């Protein structure tokens, strides 16, 4: 009787373990990359360079107020925490989706007015 009870328990436990399975698979990419809040599209090198020229025509660093139309999260792009975004930080931000293209109205407002 003990053997029958032991065998029945072993079968029930084995079946329960087998039917439980591994659970749902982890979605691809959900565990990869840096947390970036709300990233935008990753920009390629050409788009990033064009955007940098528009954001910083003189090639100097970007302060927070100048970076607003382009940067999703200033603190994440400013990796050295100096309050300015360098060209290298901007390029890294482009690759992580932390830099976004300015919309047409912002671009129009920021472009120099034509000389008459």
Secondary structure, DSSP 4 states (H G I P E B T S, - for coil): -HHHHHHHHHHHHHHHHHHH-S-SPPPTTTTSS---SS--PPPPHHHHHHHHHHH-TTS-PEEHHHHTTTBS-HHHH-TT-SSEE-HHHHHHHHHHT-B-PPPHHHHHHHSPPPP-
